[in-house]
Amino acid sequence: MYVLGIAGSTRKGGNTDILLERVLAGAAESGAVTGTIVLRSLKIEGCRHCDGCLKTGECVINDEMQGVYPELRRADRLVIAAPVFFMGPPAITKAMIDRCQALWALKYVLKKPVTLNDGGVRKALYVSVGGTRLKDLFLPSITILKSWLLTLQVTYSGELVFPGVDEAGAIRNHPTALHDAYEAGRRLVME
Ligand SMILES: Cc1cc2nc3c(=O)[nH]c(=O)nc-3n(C[C@H](O)[C@H](O)[C@H](O)COP(=O)(O)O)c2cc1C
């Protein structure tokens, strides 16, 4: 079982980084092999909508997204840890998502398999925080992720989200969040 964590915040060591580390620790405790992609460390351009991928299923842009595609395709579990920025995922996370247009082309235009795992069901957990407690704070991001996961042939297994968490590291003061994250990681592997 390979569990891939995606650190989708621009803030190093921030709240979603802290939660992701706990989720992956829980997954490892359940026997999974874990890996992490830190999006802020990668150069990933936005999709150009050049439609080059419609013919090949591959993106024409030769940047660090090329190393992300095989990881997304082979993981048995995905953990997307990204805060709310203006009611959606941070731009670095959305850039990665948009670049999966190449996988959309692979699947829906070229009718080729997207998954590179052993054929078992793939699942994803969304981990997030937002500084406010606005109604439906996480809903736009959840909608975006579900659309993206359909293309990746990954089942959305749920979310672990905390409103009202703003300062860097504030999540450590939450009464249950770190424990919840660890347990969510353990469960994600067992599901
Ligand atoms: C550019 C930007 C936009 C933000 N937009 C929102 C928002 O729309 N709603 C919200 O509740 N918090 C918003 N926040 C606050 C962050 O979600 C919050 O600080 C969070 O704890 C950051 O998580 P991190 O430490 O993992 O980066 C925004 C922060 C930034 C920097």
PDBQT file of the ligand as one rigid body, heavy atoms in Angstrom, charges set to zero:
ROOT
HETATM    1  C1  LIG A 201      -3.833  34.151  -0.012  1.00  0.00    +0.000 C 
HETATM    2  C2  LIG A 201      -4.624  33.687   1.170  1.00  0.00    +0.000 A 
HETATM    3  C3  LIG A 201      -5.987  33.553   1.043  1.00  0.00    +0.000 A 
HETATM    4  C4  LIG A 201      -6.739  33.079   2.115  1.00  0.00    +0.000 A 
HETATM    5  N1  LIG A 201      -8.089  32.927   1.952  1.00  0.00    +0.000 NA
HETATM    6  C5  LIG A 201      -8.823  32.441   2.958  1.00  0.00    +0.000 A 
HETATM    7  C6  LIG A 201     -10.232  32.248   2.779  1.00  0.00    +0.000 A 
HETATM    8  O1  LIG A 201     -10.813  32.489   1.731  1.00  0.00    +0.000 OA
HETATM    9  N2  LIG A 201     -10.945  31.782   3.832  1.00  0.00    +0.000 N 
HETATM   10  C7  LIG A 201     -10.355  31.463   5.013  1.00  0.00    +0.000 A 
HETATM   11  O2  LIG A 201     -11.058  31.038   5.930  1.00  0.00    +0.000 OA
HETATM   12  N3  LIG A 201      -9.015  31.623   5.214  1.00  0.00    +0.000 NA
HETATM   13  C8  LIG A 201      -8.241  32.096   4.208  1.00  0.00    +0.000 A 
HETATM   14  N4  LIG A 201      -6.882  32.259   4.384  1.00  0.00    +0.000 N 
HETATM   15  C9  LIG A 201      -6.251  31.862   5.670  1.00  0.00    +0.000 C 
HETATM   16  C10 LIG A 201      -5.608  30.465   5.599  1.00  0.00    +0.000 C 
HETATM   17  O3  LIG A 201      -6.541  29.475   5.178  1.00  0.00    +0.000 OA
HETATM   18  C11 LIG A 201      -5.068  30.081   6.968  1.00  0.00    +0.000 C 
HETATM   19  O4  LIG A 201      -4.076  31.011   7.377  1.00  0.00    +0.000 OA
HETATM   20  C12 LIG A 201      -4.490  28.706   7.066  1.00  0.00    +0.000 C 
HETATM   21  O5  LIG A 201      -4.186  28.404   8.418  1.00  0.00    +0.000 OA
HETATM   22  C13 LIG A 201      -3.239  28.499   6.219  1.00  0.00    +0.000 C 
HETATM   23  O6  LIG A 201      -2.854  27.147   6.267  1.00  0.00    +0.000 OA
HETATM   24  P1  LIG A 201      -1.308  26.678   6.177  1.00  0.00    +0.000 P 
HETATM   25  O7  LIG A 201      -0.663  27.098   7.489  1.00  0.00    +0.000 OA
HETATM   26  O8  LIG A 201      -1.352  25.222   6.008  1.00  0.00    +0.000 OA
HETATM   27  O9  LIG A 201      -0.720  27.387   5.004  1.00  0.00    +0.000 OA
HETATM   28  C14 LIG A 201      -6.110  32.758   3.343  1.00  0.00    +0.000 A 
HETATM   29  C15 LIG A 201      -4.723  32.931   3.460  1.00  0.00    +0.000 A 
HETATM   30  C16 LIG A 201      -3.991  33.399   2.392  1.00  0.00    +0.000 A 
HETATM   31  C17 LIG A 201      -2.495  33.558   2.544  1.00  0.00    +0.000 C 
ENDROOT
TORSDOF 0
